[in-house]
Amino acid sequence: MRQTIIALVTGTLFGAGLALSDMINPARVIAFLDLFGNWDPALAFVMGGAIIPMAVAYLISRRLRAPILHTQFHIPENRIVDRQLITGAAIFGAGWGLAGYCPGPAIAGLVFGNWQPVVFVAAMLAGMWLHRLTSDM
Amino acid sequence: MSTLAPLDPLTALAGGLLIGLSAAVLLLFSGRIAGISGMVARAVGIADSGTPRLQALAFVVGLPIGAWLLSASLRQPEVIVTSSIPILVTAGVLVGFGTRMGNGCTSGHGVCGVSRLSPRSLAATATFMFAGFAIVALARFMVGG
């Protein structure tokens, strides 16, 4: 129960951060990716700002035996860079550059009254489902 | 068509700090990585393992709540989306498929993984950034913008 509340609070905080930094705006994201146009550095500041507290939290977590509300840390231990990782990331990046949406901003952006994120999120779920279907084969 | 107003770098940095704080609290309290593509897949039942389903759902539901609260209180965003339906659908399918295949997106790899210098996340982030730059450049030169 307390972990579910933490999840809701952190999800809300994450969504607020995406809105404050204007990452919910696909035009802002595309302007960062547009190296040959009117380049907008905002996304780099957002990434930099996000990495600072998370890096500190990670260093703290390494000194803790367990998180505050749970019995263990669930941190991925796989360190092998394989073809699947790179292909998946390239496919994701292509879709990201195409419309300027990645999963978080698209979902956070559902509340601004425009229809585009609804279409994007529906297609994204279809893509996830397609991956599950094809990886089971 | 409206044009994009510049964003104050300090505002972008502050938004980033909120995102990082969110990921930090989730890690230190629940021991979980704030990877949104994974949480979404888990919340809708596409992924079978990872964050418990109710927690994943709570996190995902929090995203629009937080975005709405912030824009209602601080700054109403001027959201500009120029993509057509076929582009949105193609982009969505690619993002959904690619994030599952590559085990993460801008949050799980880009923020959380880079913060702990995970080799997989550093490689994934470099790759999706490069792909994003390449697609936007390609679109620019094909449309002739």
Interface residues (C-beta under 8 A of the other chain):
Chain A: Q3 T4 I5 I6 A7 L8 V9 T10 G11 T12 L13 F14 G15 A16 G17 L18 A19 L20 S21 D22 M23 I24 N25 P26 A27 R28 I30 A31 L33 D34 L35 F36 G37 D40 P41 A42 L43 F45 V46 M47 G48 G49 A50 I51 I52 P53 M54 A55 V56 A57 Y58 I60 S61 L64 A66 P67 I68 L69 H70 Q72 F73 H74 I75 P76 N78 R79 I80 V81 Q84 L85 I86 T87 G88 A89 A90 I91 F92 G93 A94 G95 W96 G97 L98 A99 G100 Y101 C102 P103 G104 A106 I107 A108 G109 L110 V111 F112 N114 Q116 P117 V119 F120 V121 A122 A123 M124 L125 A126 G127 M128 W129 L130 H131 R132 S135
Chain B: L4 P6 L7 P9 T11 A12 L13 A14 G15 G16 L17 L18 I19 G20 L21 S22 A23 A24 V25 L26 L27 L28 F29 S30 G31 R32 I33 A34 I36 S37 V40 A41 V44 I46 A47 G50 T51 P52 L54 Q55 A56 A58 F59 V60 V61 G62 L63 P64 I65 G66 A67 W68 L69 L70 S71 L74 R75 P77 E78 V79 I80 V81 T82 S83 I85 I87 L88 V89 T90 A91 G92 V93 L94 V95 G96 F97 G98 T99 R100 M101 G102 N103 C105 T106 S107 H109 G110 V111 C112 G113 V114 S115 R116 S118 P119 R120 A123 A124 T125 T127 F128 M129 F130 A131 G132 F133 A134 I135 V136 A137 A139 R140 F141 G145
